[in-house]
Amino acid sequence: MKHSGGALLSSISINRDSKQKISTQVFMGIRKIILSEGLKAGERLPASRTLANDLNVSRTTIINAVERLISEGLLEARLGAGTFVSDIMYEDRPSLLKKHPKSNDGNKSNPIKLSKAITKALPNLISRDKLAKEPRGFITGLPALNEFPMSQWLRLSSKNLRGDRSKIMGYGHPFGLKRLRIAIASHINASRGILCDPKQVFITGGAQHAFQLIGSMLLNPNDKVWIENPGAIGARNSLIANGAKLIPVNVDKEGIIVSEGLKQAPDFKLAFVTPSHQQPLSVVMSLSRRFSLLVAAEEANAWIIEDDYDSEFHFEGQPVPTLKSVDTSDRVIYVGTFSKSIFPSLRIGFIIAPVGLIETFEQVFNSFQSGTVTHHQAVIADFMDEGYFATHIRRMRSIYAERYHSLKDLSEVYLSEHLDIQPTQSGLHTVGYLKQDVNEISLSVALDKKGISALPLSRYCIKAIEKKGFTLGFGSVNPKEIKSSIIIMAGTFKEQL
């Protein structure tokens, strides 16, 4: 059965004053679109009557042009189905990439010129190609997607889609949906001890967007920024792109070593920390170290970004208060995300701004932040307000605790001579330190070929550290999968030693 639908070909221009026949113009227009990849192999063209109406020409003109394209092999007619771009275009279509010079190709006579800022930043950026994409041992940063209460989410999503379309489909408020901001302020008060007004909450397109935004607001080129070493790759990239001069500050069992940061750069403008579950070493910053950091920031008139990326999942003992909750000088900019607590593809995070920066954030968001998907914000707000979020968090704490203990216990059985698994009280990953002098990068590559993700600690470092090891995520794989992954890892160790 033929359908009137198909690709919109409105880019075809008809010049009625030209001596060239209109059917030839249509033929050349469609041909150009096909060869320039505007139409994919196997894609259906609109019905001749529909295309004639779109281009304001006669149907006979369209039929003549299409027949010429069929004779050239660019189109093929399928009885009862319509006209389609020929499958031969999968292999024979010329590549557009060959026509353009690369931006970093110095041999080209007219290379593409980038800004000084990005040209300086590019050599120092770390690729995020290892970012969690699908569950496998021991990938980090990916929650247990198959444990998410999808039926509840779908019900709330459907309810919101049936509501006022102007609220869901129109432009949302640049600061974020008001009731979501209220829900976050209430939740963050009860669960993380942070007293804040909803006016301090600004919704972002994930944590990475928040880091980029904060850096662009507060940093000038070459401003000194303390960053944990090893530390979070995404935040590092954002700060580099904003022209920051990164000051790598080592981490010990109490967190970032403030005294080391003061020796290197007492005049720092910003510090980036993950105090509740250090990325990647998984240590918790001690209360005394937190106070030292806050004092250092106040004396330097600096700001602190607190990335609380997976602290919802504290499954042993009493959680240490957030840095923001003990900040009496209003220096901490708190960044949270729903990527771990709900699911990553939402791309929704939030900033809790210091009171002194509320007006600045409002001006920035009002000027050039268009806001995130309103529908997703509305569903999250309902998910929180109706109690599903809290129930989900409680359940996932138990699941992640079981998975962590499976990783730790099974590692003692199969990997005790190779790895020293570090204890953790929260989050979705921990660290295993190598007990032998092994090339961690070579071993990581060998494991990756066998379907095991174990990123070397060196990947997270700006300057080398003494200890070698791997980050080991346990959030996205169940105990059975953890065991099989550990057995594969143990076999790979034997092969490499």
N, C-alpha and C positions, 0 to 999 in steps of 0.2 A: 504493500500500500504506500502510495506517495504521500509525502507530508509537505506542507508549505514552508516549514521551518528550514533552517540552514544558516550558514555564516552570513553575517552582515558585511556587504561589500561596498559600503558607502564611500570608501576611499577612491573608487573609480570616478575619474573626472570626465565629463562629456563636454566637448567644445563644439557647439553647433555651428560655429562660424568657420570651423576648420574644413579644408578640402578633403580630409581623410574621412572615409565612411564611418558612420556611428557604430556599425557592427564591428569594424576593424578596431575602433577605439575601445569597445567593450572587450574584444578578443585580447588586445594588448594589455588592457588593465587587469583582467583576470590572470593572464599569463604571468605578468609581473608579480602579482600577489603570490601565486603558486611558487615561483622560482625564488622569491625572497622569504619564504617560510611563513607567510601570512596565512596560508592554508596548509594544513597537515595532510600527509598521505592518508587516504581513507575517509577524509572529512567530506560531508555531503554539501553540495551547493543548494541554494534555495531553488524552489520550483521556478520554471521559466516565467510563469505569470507573476510570482512574487518578486523576482529579480527585475522584471520589466517595470513593475510599479515602483520599486525602490529607486531605480535609475531614471524613471520617467521616460522610457523608450518603449517601442513596440515589442510585443512578444516575439514576432518574427525576427527582429534584430538580435534578440537574445539567443534564439534557436540557432541562427546562422553562426554566431560567435562560439557557442558551445560545440557545435558540430566541427568547427575548425580545431578546437582544442582537443576534441576526441580523436580526430584524425592525426594529430601530433603526438598522441599518447599521454597527454597531460591529464586528461579526464577520461573516465570510463562510465558508460551507461549500464545500469543494472536493472533488468526487467522488473517492473513493479515496485522498485525501491527508489529510483532517482538517479542523479548524476553525482559521481564522487571523484575526488582527486585520486589519480592513479597510484596504486601501491608501489609502482616502480620508483616513485619519488623518495621512498625511504632511503634508497641506496644512491640514486643518481642526482639528487638535488645538490647544487653547488653550495658550499659552506660560506656563510656570510663572514665568519671569523677570519678567513684568509684575506679579506679586503681591508682590515683595520690594523694599524700598528699597535703594539703593546705599549702600555703607559711607561713601562720601565725598560724599553728596548732602546739602548743608547745608540744603536747602529742605524736607526731610522733617520731620514733626513728631516722629518717633522714630527718628533715624538709628542705624545700627549703630555702636557705639563700639569702636574698636580700642585696643590697648595703646599707651601713650605711646611706647614704643620703636619700634614699627612705624609709628606715625603720623609720628614724626620721620624715620624712615628712608625711607619711600615716595617723597617728592619727590626724593630723591637717588639712587635706584636707576636703573640703566640696563637697559632691556629687552634680553633675550637672544633676541629674535625673529629676529635674523640668524645665530643659531647654525647651524653646518653641519648640513644635513639630507640633502642629496643632492649627488652630484658635479657640479660645474660650475666653469668658470674664473671667478674665481680665489678660490674659497671657502677659508677657512682652517680649520685644526683637523681636517680630515677625511682619514684615511689612504686608501690605495689599497685599497679593500675588495675589488675584483675580483681582487687579487693574493694574497689571504689563502689559505693552504693548508687549505681547508675539508674536504677528504677526511680529512686527519689529525685535524682537530678533531672531526669527526663520529665517527670511530672511537673516539677517547678518550672522547667524550661518551657514546656507546653503551655502552662498557665500564663506565663509572661508573654508568650507569642500571641496568645488570644486577647491580650489586653489592648490598651490604647496604642495604636501604631506610631503615633507621633512621638511617644516616649521611648519606644524601642527602636524605631527605624530612623528617627531624625538625629540631628547632632546633639550629643549629650553635653552635659556641663563640663567645661574643661578641667575643673577640680576633681570631678568624679561624681557619681550618683550620690545624692545626699544621704539616702538611707543606708548605703553601703559604708559611707564614711562614719556614720553614727554607729553601725554595727561593729566596725573595726575598732573604733575608739572604746566601745564597751568591752569587746573581747580582749583587747590588749591590756586593758585595765585589770580585768579579772584574772587573766592567765599569765601575764608577764609583769604585772605590777607597775605599769606605766600610766600615770595620771595625765590624760590629755583631753583637750577639747576637740570635737569633730572638725573644727576649723583648721586644726593642725594637720589633718589627714589629707593627703593628695594622692589620687590614684594614678598609677603609671603603667606603662606597657611592659611590666616585669621589672625585676631588680636591675637588670643591665641598663635599661632605659633610665632608671633612677640614678645610677652611678654617673652615667653620661651627662644627665641634666645637672646634677649637683656640681660636677667638675666644671661644666661650662659656666655656671653661675659664680663659683667661688675662686677659681684658679686663674692666674695669669701665666703666660709661658715661663717655664723654668722655676715656678714656685715649688718648694720642697714638700714632698708628701711622704710620710712614713707609711710603709706597707709591710705587712708580715712576710717573713721569709723563712720557709716557703709560704706561699699565700695564694689567694683566689685568682685564677687566670683571667676571668671575665672582667673583674673590677680593675685588674692591672691594665688590661687593654684599654678600657675606657679612660683611665687616668692618663695613660700615655698619649692617647688621641687628643686629650685636652691640653697637651703641652707640659704636663707635670714632670718635674725632676724627681724620680722615685728614689727614696732612701730605704733600701732593704734592711729591716730590723729583725734579727733572729728571734725565734720563739723557743721557750723552754717549757717545763712542765707547768708553769704558772701563766703562760701566755706570752704576749709580746714583751720583750725586755726593754722597758722604758728607759733605763739608764743608758743602754746602748744607743737608743734613738737620740737621746739628749747629747751624747758625745758626738754623733755624726751630724746632727742638724737641730740645734736648739731653737732655730728660727723657722721651724716647720709651719706650714699653713694649714695642713690637713693630715689626719691620720685615718687609715682604713684598717678596721679590725673585725674579726669574727669571734667575739668573746665567749659565746655560749657553747660553741662547738667548732673549734678552730679548723679552718679549711687550709690544708688537708690533714693536719696532725691529730685532729679530734680532741685536743686538750681543752679544758675549761679554764678561762682566765680567772685567777684568784681575785678575791675581793680587794686585797691590799694592792695588787697590780692594777686593778681598775681605778682605785683612788689615785694611784701614782700617775696614771695616764690622764685622768681628769685634771689633776693639778698642773701637769705639764702643758696641757692644752690651754688652761686658763692663763698661765704665765706667758705663753707664747702668743696669746690671742688667736689661737687656732681652732679649727672645727674638727670633729670626729665623726666619721661614718661608721655606724654600728650595723653590720650585716647580720641579721638574725634569721638566716636562711632556712634552717631546719630544726629550730629549737622547740617547736611544738611537740616533738617526739622525744621527750625526756622520760626514760622508762626505769630509772633506778635512782633511789635517794631523793633528796630535795633539790629542786633546780636552783641554781645560783641566780640572784636577781640580775636583770638586764643592766647594761651600762647606763642606758637611758633612765632607768628607774632610780639610780643613785646620783644622777647628774644634777647638782644644785646650781651650777653656773650656766645651764642652758646651752651647752656646747655640743651636745650629741644630736646628730641627724640619724634617726632610726629608719632602716629600710627593711621591709618585710615582703614576702611573696607568697602566692598561693600555688606555686609550681610544685612544691613538695606536699603540701597539705591537701590539695585537691588534685590537679594534674597540670603538667607543664604547658600544654598547648593553649591554655587560657591566655597566657601572656599578660597576666595582671599582677601587679605588685602595688606597693604603697610606700609613701614617705610620711613619717611623723616629723614635722618641722619644728625646730625650736621656736618659741614664741617670737623671738626677735627677727625671725626670717619669714614669718607668715605673710607679711605684706609683699615681700620680694617674690616669694613663691606664687602668690596670687597674680602679681603683675606678669611674671614669666608665663604661667599657665594660661592666663587670659590672652596673652599676645600671640603665642605660637604653639600651644599644646591643644590639639583637637580632641583629646580624650580617647579612652579605650572603648571597646564594644559595649554599648549600653545594655544590651540583652544579657551578656555574661555578667555584668555588674549586678543586674537585677536578680539574676538567679543566685549568685553568691550571697547577696543580702538576704534573700529568703532562706537559703540553705543555713545561714547563721542564725537568723531570727527564729526559725522553727526548730532549732535545737539539733539539726542533723549534723552540723559541722562539729559540735562538741562530742556528739556520739561517735562520729567517724574518727576523731582524733584519739579518743579513749581506746577504741578498738584497734587502731593502727599502732598505738604504743605497745599493746600486748603482742601484736604480730611481729613488730620490729625487734622487740626484746627476745622473742623466740628465735628469730633468724640470727640475731647477733650471737646469742649463746650457742646456736648450732655452728656458726662460723668459728667461734673461739674453741669450743670443745672438739670439733672435728679436726681443727688445725693442730691441736695438741696431739692427736692420734697420728695424723699423716704428715704433718709439716713441722714438727717440733724441732728437728735438727736444722731446719732451713730458715724458719721465720719466727720472730717474736711478736705475737699479736698483741697490740696495745689495748688495754681496757678502755671502754667508753661508756658513758651513761646516757647518751642521747644520739639522735641523728640517724643517718642511713649508711654511714661508712665508718671504718676505722683504718688503722695503719698497721702493716706488718713490716718490721725492720729485719733486714737480712742479717743472718748470723755468720755468713761466710763471705769471703771476698769474691763476689760474683758481679759480672757486668749487668747492672739492673736494666739497662736499655735493651741489650741483646736478649735477655730473658723475657722482657716485656713483649718484644717483637715475636719471639717464639711462642709465647702464650696466646698472643692475638691470632696467630695462624691456626691455633687449635680452638678458637672461639672463646677464649678467656680474656677478659679485660682486666689488666693489672697495671695501672699507670705508674711509672717510676716517680719517686719524689722529686728527682731533679727537674722534671717537667714544670713543677710549681715554683722553682727557685730562680731568683735573679742572681744571687751569688751562691756558690757551692756550700753545702753543709756537710758535716762529717758523716752523718748517718745515711745509709742507703736503704731503700725499701719500696713498698708499693702501697697505694691506696686500694682498699678492698671494700667495695660496696656490697651491702647485703639486703637493701630495701626491696629490690625488684625480683628477687629469686627466693623460692621456698626452700625449706631444709633439705628436701631430696635433691634439688638442683644444686644447692650449696655443696652437698657431699660429693656429687659427681664432678663438680668443678674443682674441688680440693684434690680429688684423686688424680685428675688430669694435671693439675699444677704440680703435685708431688712427682708424677712421672716425668714431667718436663724438667724439673730440678735434677733428677737423676741423669737425664740425657745431657744436660748442659755442664754438669760437674765432672 
